[in-house]
Amino acid sequence: MKQSAAAAATFMIVPRFVLGGKGYTAPSDQLLIAGVGVGGKGESDLASFVKSGKARIAYLCDVDDRRAARAVQAYPQAKYYKDWRQMLEKESKNFDAVSVATPDHNHAAVTLAAMQLGKHVYVQKPLTHDLYEARALTEAAKRHKVVTQMGNQGASGDGVRQLQEWYDANEIGKVHTVYCWTDRPVWPQGIAWPTTAGSVPKELDWDLWLGTAPYRPYVDKLVPFNWRGWWEYGTGALGDMGCHLLEAPFRVLGLQYASSVQASVGSVYVDEFKRGYFPESCPPSSHVILKFPKTDKTKHEVTVHWMDGGIQPERPEELGPNELFGDGGNGILFVGTKGKMMASTYAADPRLLPTSRNQEVKVKQTQARVPGGAEGHYAQWVEACLAGHGNHYVSAPFETAGPLTEALLMANLAIRGYDLQRPKTTGSGVDYPGRGVELVWDPKQLRVTNFDEVNQFVKRTYRPGWQ
């Protein structure tokens, strides 16, 4: 008996990789993930989780068999569903976490349902379609004690940490103004809703794709990409790039909730003389000004300018005429009392201005780097899920991703408020409101206090059955 016990003890301490071969990961050390929205970005997200070496794709869900085809082929062991509600109801005991990469208007419904089942969640940016949803998910994450991460991978990059170290070392003084800009949209915006209904592809469940949105007849070219330019489904250029560009100012300056916002938008010409009014569609370009209360890191109010549709701020005088501004189409510029610094998309390639300073300035590294940088964003979440809530750092938990999303959705609120002030007719000589009313925001009550008509967009009306 003693010999048997000794032999048993010996087997207990043999490393798992010896039993299972080199690189073997025991099932108990794997995160079982269910993907909702598994084409396009959803597909690449799943691949990045698997690349971590500690995740397995257990279930796949997509309303469009065409979009899901590559993922179904890549993960033949994963059971496939079209309706995420059925998957959660039938399989919730068989997976640990959910990856959400649906169109914006369905993010919150899927994510909240998963968290209510105690599942960890990774959600593509923007976190939600509406302000109300962003606050609801932030509170739910805290309540259900699950690991959360938004898919703005620049939050795990080295660039934002370098910007933070320069700022904390007082290299540019106290920032009072920030500019963020993008060349998006690269899909149609500022257009009328198509008048001709299309034929629903046999592989697509159109009703499930609509989800929380009001029912409409199917139209061609909306799926899988151009939905971004329609308010019922997408969040425009801000939703596409805002989380990638505004994340750095939020982290570096400790910003939270904006106090006010105002916007102006580009006009749409339907012919040589008439300007169009298309309130269902996001505008072709916009300039939004957000004001944030002072923080411990700023000591005074901060003004953030958002520009899209190719609009850019004036080039800094410290930037040489042949030097790239941001990355050309997108960028971030911090203006401080002593100097300036800028970065590209995802806060990559951070630079002090003038750029000659980058060879001269050396500051102590105070911010821990994420292994793998921006690409490590996925492995970081997997590790945190396996460790359990509160036991592992993640870069973009809903605690910070929620307020960040609220800021860009407030910018969209100003854009839609601007539309409400437009004349509802088109024609030559029509006066437009210039820059719209400055909306005063109450973050506790989640409402604009000086222009009530725009509050209808804080929380939309959900389709019956999807509330």
C-alpha positions in Angstrom: 0.0 0.0 0.0 2.9 2.4 0.8 4.5 1.6 -2.5 1.2 2.3 -4.3 0.7 5.5 -2.5 4.2 6.7 -3.4 3.6 5.7 -7.1 0.3 7.7 -7.1 2.0 10.7 -5.6 4.7 10.5 -8.3 2.1 10.7 -11.1 0.4 13.6 -9.4 3.4 15.9 -9.8 4.3 15.0 -13.4 3.9 18.3 -15.4 0.9 18.4 -17.6 2.9 19.2 -20.8 4.8 15.8 -20.3 1.5 14.0 -20.3 0.0 15.8 -23.2 3.0 16.6 -25.3 5.0 19.8 -25.8 2.8 22.9 -25.7 -0.1 21.0 -24.2 -2.6 23.0 -22.2 -4.9 21.1 -19.9 -8.7 21.6 -20.5 -9.0 23.1 -17.0 -6.5 25.8 -18.0 -8.4 26.7 -21.2 -11.0 29.5 -21.5 -14.0 28.2 -23.4 -15.4 31.1 -25.6 -18.7 31.5 -27.4 -18.5 34.0 -30.3 -21.5 36.1 -31.3 -20.8 37.7 -34.6 -18.0 35.6 -36.0 -17.4 37.2 -39.5 -15.0 40.0 -40.2 -13.7 41.5 -37.0 -15.4 38.8 -35.0 -13.4 36.2 -36.9 -10.1 38.0 -36.3 -10.9 38.4 -32.6 -11.5 34.7 -32.2 -8.2 33.9 -33.9 -6.4 36.3 -31.5 -7.9 34.6 -28.5 -6.8 31.2 -29.7 -3.3 32.6 -30.5 -2.9 33.2 -26.7 -2.6 29.4 -26.3 -5.1 29.3 -23.5 -8.5 29.7 -25.2 -10.7 27.4 -27.2 -13.7 28.4 -29.3 -16.6 26.3 -28.1 -19.6 27.9 -29.8 -20.2 30.1 -32.8 -23.2 32.3 -33.5 -24.0 34.5 -36.5 -27.2 35.5 -38.2 -25.4 35.3 -41.6 -24.1 31.9 -42.7 -22.0 33.6 -45.4 -20.1 35.7 -42.8 -19.7 32.7 -40.5 -18.4 30.3 -43.1 -14.7 30.8 -42.4 -15.1 30.6 -38.7 -17.2 27.4 -39.0 -14.4 25.9 -41.1 -11.6 27.1 -38.7 -13.4 25.7 -35.6 -15.1 22.5 -36.7 -15.5 21.3 -33.1 -17.6 24.4 -32.2 -21.4 24.1 -32.3 -23.0 26.7 -34.5 -26.1 28.8 -33.7 -27.9 31.6 -35.6 -29.8 33.0 -32.6 -27.6 34.0 -29.7 -30.5 33.8 -27.3 -30.9 30.1 -28.0 -27.2 29.5 -27.6 -27.2 31.2 -24.2 -30.3 29.4 -23.0 -29.1 25.9 -24.1 -25.3 26.0 -23.7 -24.6 28.4 -20.8 -23.1 25.7 -18.6 -20.7 24.7 -21.3 -18.6 27.9 -21.8 -16.9 30.6 -19.7 -16.9 33.7 -21.8 -18.5 35.5 -24.7 -17.0 37.6 -27.5 -19.4 40.1 -29.0 -18.7 41.5 -32.5 -22.2 42.3 -33.8 -23.3 45.6 -35.3 -23.4 48.4 -32.7 -27.1 48.3 -32.1 -27.0 44.7 -30.7 -23.9 45.0 -28.5 -25.7 45.8 -25.3 -28.4 43.2 -25.5 -26.0 40.3 -26.1 -23.5 41.6 -23.5 -26.0 42.2 -20.7 -27.5 38.7 -21.2 -24.1 37.1 -21.0 -23.1 39.0 -17.9 -26.4 38.0 -16.2 -25.3 34.4 -16.7 -22.0 35.2 -15.0 -20.0 35.1 -18.3 -16.9 37.2 -18.9 -17.3 39.4 -22.0 -15.1 40.9 -24.7 -17.0 43.5 -26.7 -16.0 45.2 -29.9 -15.9 49.0 -29.8 -17.9 51.1 -29.3 -19.1 49.4 -26.2 -22.7 50.3 -27.0 -25.0 52.2 -29.4 -26.6 54.5 -26.8 -25.6 56.4 -23.7 -28.1 54.6 -21.5 -26.7 51.3 -22.6 -23.1 52.3 -21.8 -24.0 53.2 -18.2 -26.1 50.1 -17.8 -23.3 47.8 -18.9 -20.7 49.6 -16.7 -23.0 49.1 -13.7 -23.8 45.5 -14.6 -20.1 44.5 -14.9 -19.6 45.7 -11.4 -22.7 44.0 -10.1 -22.0 40.6 -11.7 -18.3 40.6 -11.0 -17.1 39.4 -14.4 -14.0 40.2 -16.4 -14.7 42.7 -19.1 -12.7 44.2 -22.0 -13.6 46.5 -24.9 -11.9 45.9 -28.2 -9.9 49.1 -28.4 -6.6 47.3 -28.5 -4.6 50.5 -28.4 -5.4 50.6 -24.7 -2.9 47.8 -24.3 -0.2 49.4 -26.5 3.1 50.9 -25.5 2.2 54.3 -27.1 -0.4 55.4 -24.6 1.9 54.5 -21.8 4.7 56.5 -23.3 2.4 59.5 -23.6 1.4 59.1 -20.0 5.0 59.0 -18.8 5.8 62.1 -20.7 2.8 63.9 -19.3 3.4 62.7 -15.7 7.0 63.9 -16.0 5.7 67.4 -16.9 7.3 67.4 -20.3 4.5 69.4 -21.9 3.0 71.1 -18.8 -0.7 70.8 -18.1 -2.9 69.9 -21.1 -5.8 72.2 -21.8 -6.7 71.2 -25.4 -6.8 67.9 -27.3 -7.5 67.3 -31.0 -8.6 63.9 -32.3 -9.3 63.4 -36.0 -10.0 60.7 -38.6 -10.5 60.3 -42.3 -13.6 58.1 -41.6 -16.3 57.5 -42.9 -15.2 55.2 -45.7 -18.8 54.1 -46.1 -21.8 56.1 -47.3 -23.1 58.8 -45.0 -25.4 61.8 -45.4 -27.7 60.0 -47.8 -31.4 59.1 -48.1 -32.6 55.7 -47.1 -33.0 53.5 -50.2 -36.5 53.4 -51.6 -36.1 50.0 -53.3 -36.3 47.0 -51.1 -33.9 44.1 -51.8 -34.2 40.4 -51.7 -33.0 38.9 -48.4 -30.1 36.4 -49.0 -31.1 32.9 -48.1 -28.2 32.6 -45.7 -29.2 35.7 -43.7 -31.8 35.9 -40.9 -32.8 39.5 -41.5 -35.1 39.7 -38.4 -32.4 38.5 -36.1 -29.9 40.9 -37.7 -32.3 43.8 -36.9 -32.6 42.6 -33.3 -33.3 45.6 -31.1 -33.9 47.9 -34.1 -37.3 48.7 -35.6 -38.4 46.4 -38.4 -37.6 47.6 -41.9 -37.7 45.8 -45.3 -34.2 44.5 -46.3 -32.1 46.8 -48.5 -29.1 45.9 -50.5 -25.5 46.8 -49.4 -26.5 47.5 -45.8 -25.0 44.2 -44.6 -22.3 43.5 -43.8 -20.5 46.9 -43.7 -22.6 50.0 -44.6 -24.9 49.8 -41.6 -22.3 52.0 -39.8 -23.6 55.1 -41.5 -27.2 54.7 -40.2 -28.3 55.9 -36.8 -30.6 52.9 -36.1 -27.7 50.5 -36.4 -24.3 52.3 -36.3 -22.6 55.2 -34.6 -20.8 56.8 -37.5 -17.2 57.8 -37.7 -17.2 58.4 -33.9 -18.3 54.9 -33.2 -15.7 53.4 -35.6 -12.6 55.4 -34.5 -13.6 57.3 -31.4 -12.6 54.6 -28.9 -9.2 54.2 -30.7 -8.4 58.0 -30.6 -10.1 59.3 -27.5 -8.7 56.5 -25.3 -5.3 58.1 -24.9 -6.7 61.5 -23.7 -8.9 59.7 -21.2 -6.1 57.6 -19.8 -3.4 60.3 -19.8 -5.5 63.1 -18.4 -7.9 61.0 -16.2 -11.0 62.3 -17.9 -14.4 61.0 -17.0 -17.8 62.5 -18.0 -18.1 65.6 -20.2 -19.9 68.7 -18.9 -21.0 70.1 -22.3 -20.8 69.4 -26.0 -21.5 71.2 -29.3 -21.2 70.3 -32.9 -21.3 71.4 -36.5 -21.7 69.1 -39.4 -20.9 69.0 -43.1 -23.8 69.8 -45.5 -25.0 67.4 -48.2 -25.8 68.7 -51.6 -28.4 66.8 -53.6 -27.8 68.9 -56.7 -25.9 72.1 -57.5 -28.2 74.3 -55.4 -30.1 72.2 -52.8 -28.8 71.0 -49.5 -30.3 67.7 -48.3 -31.7 66.9 -44.9 -31.2 63.2 -44.1 -31.7 62.7 -40.4 -31.6 58.9 -40.6 -28.0 58.9 -41.8 -24.9 60.1 -40.0 -23.4 63.2 -41.6 -20.5 63.1 -44.0 -18.3 65.1 -41.7 -18.4 66.8 -38.3 -16.5 68.9 -35.8 -17.5 68.3 -32.2 -16.2 70.2 -29.1 -16.4 68.4 -25.7 -15.6 70.1 -22.5 -14.4 68.1 -19.5 -14.2 69.2 -15.9 -10.7 69.5 -14.4 -9.1 66.4 -12.9 -6.2 65.9 -10.5 -4.0 65.5 -13.6 -5.2 68.7 -15.4 -6.0 71.2 -12.7 -8.4 73.0 -15.1 -11.1 72.3 -17.8 -10.0 70.4 -20.8 -11.5 71.0 -24.3 -11.4 68.0 -26.7 -12.0 68.6 -30.4 -13.2 65.7 -32.5 -13.0 66.0 -36.3 -14.0 63.5 -39.0 -14.7 63.2 -42.7 -11.2 64.5 -43.5 -11.3 67.6 -41.4 -8.1 68.2 -39.5 -6.8 70.8 -37.0 -4.2 73.3 -38.0 -0.7 71.8 -38.2 1.3 72.6 -35.2 4.0 75.2 -35.9 6.5 72.8 -34.2 5.9 70.2 -36.9 8.2 70.4 -39.9 6.6 70.9 -43.3 7.5 67.4 -44.5 6.7 65.6 -41.2 3.6 63.5 -41.0 0.7 64.9 -38.9 -0.6 62.0 -36.9 -0.5 59.1 -39.4 -1.9 61.3 -42.2 -5.5 60.4 -42.0 -5.9 60.0 -38.2 -4.2 61.4 -35.2 -4.2 62.8 -31.6 -2.6 66.1 -30.6 -2.1 67.2 -26.9 -1.6 70.9 -26.3 -0.1 71.7 -23.0 1.1 74.8 -21.2 4.8 74.0 -21.9 4.6 72.0 -25.1 2.8 69.5 -27.4 2.8 65.8 -28.1 1.0 63.7 -30.7 0.3 60.1 -31.8 -1.2 58.1 -34.5 -4.2 55.7 -34.5 -4.3 53.5 -31.3 -1.9 56.0 -29.8 0.9 54.4 -31.8 4.1 56.2 -32.7 4.0 58.8 -29.9 6.1 61.9 -30.5 7.0 65.0 -28.6 7.0 68.2 -30.7 9.3 69.4 -32.1 10.3 65.8 -33.0 13.9 66.6 -32.2 12.9 66.4 -28.6 12.4 62.7 -28.8 16.1 62.2 -29.0 16.8 64.5 -26.1 14.1 63.6 -23.5 14.5 60.5 -21.4 11.9 59.8 -18.7 11.6 57.0 -16.2 9.3 54.1 -17.2 6.5 54.1 -14.7 3.8 52.3 -16.6 3.9 48.6 -16.8 3.8 47.4 -20.5 1.4 44.8 -21.6 3.2 41.7 -23.1 2.7 41.9 -26.8 1.4 45.5 -26.7 -1.8 46.1 -28.6 -1.8 42.5 -29.9 -1.6 41.4 -26.2 -5.0 43.0 -25.6 -6.6 39.6 -26.3 -4.3 37.4 -24.3 -4.5 39.8 -21.4 -8.3 39.3 -21.3 -8.0 35.5 -21.6 -5.5 35.4 -18.7 -7.8 37.6 -16.6 -10.8 35.4 -17.2 -8.8 32.3 -16.1 -7.5 34.1 -13.0 -11.0 35.3 -12.1 -12.5 38.7 -11.5 -10.3 41.2 -9.6 -7.1 39.0 -9.9 -5.6 40.3 -13.1 -5.2 43.7 -14.8 -7.0 44.5 -18.0 -6.5 47.6 -20.0 -10.1 48.4 -21.1 -12.6 47.1 -18.5 -16.1 48.5 -18.6 -15.1 50.6 -15.6 -13.1 52.8 -18.0 -14.6 51.8 -21.4 -18.1 52.8 -20.3 -17.2 56.5 -19.6 -15.1 56.6 -22.7 -18.0 55.3 -24.8 -20.4 57.8 -23.1 -18.1 60.6 -24.3 -18.2 59.7 -27.9 -21.9 59.0 -27.8 -22.4 62.4 -26.2 -20.6 63.8 -29.3 -23.1 61.9 -31.5 -25.9 63.4 -29.3 -24.6 66.9 -30.3 -24.5 65.9 -33.9 -28.1 64.7 -33.8 -29.1 67.8 -31.8 -27.6 69.8 -34.6 -29.8 68.0 -37.1 -32.9 68.8 -34.9 -32.1 72.5 -35.4 -31.8 72.2 -39.2 -34.7 73.5 -41.4 -36.7 70.5 -42.5 -36.7 71.6 -46.1 -34.1 71.9 -48.8 -33.4 74.6 -51.2 -31.0 77.4 -52.2 -30.6 80.2 -49.7 -31.6 78.0 -46.7 -29.9 79.2 -43.5 -28.3 76.6 -41.3 -27.6 77.0 -37.6 -23.8 77.2 -37.9 -22.5 75.6 -34.7 -25.4 73.9 -32.8 -26.5 74.7 -29.3 -24.0 73.8 -26.6 -25.7 70.9 -24.8 -25.3 71.0 -21.0 -25.0 67.4 -19.7 -26.0 66.0 -16.3 -24.0 62.7 -16.0 -25.9 61.6 -12.9 -29.3 61.9 -14.5 -28.1 61.0 -18.0 -29.8 63.9 -19.7 -29.2 67.2 -21.4 -30.6 70.0 -19.2 -31.1 72.8 -21.8 -32.4 71.1 -25.0 -34.9 68.4 -24.0 -35.7 67.3 -27.5 -32.3 65.6 -27.9 -32.8 63.4 -24.9 -34.9 61.0 -27.0 -31.5 59.7 -28.3 -30.1 58.9 -24.9 -32.1 55.7 -24.7 -33.9 54.6 -27.8 -37.1 52.6 -28.0 -36.4 49.0 -28.5 -38.4 46.7 -30.7 -41.0 44.6 -28.8 -39.4 41.4 -27.6 -35.9 43.0 -27.5 -36.3 45.5 -24.6 
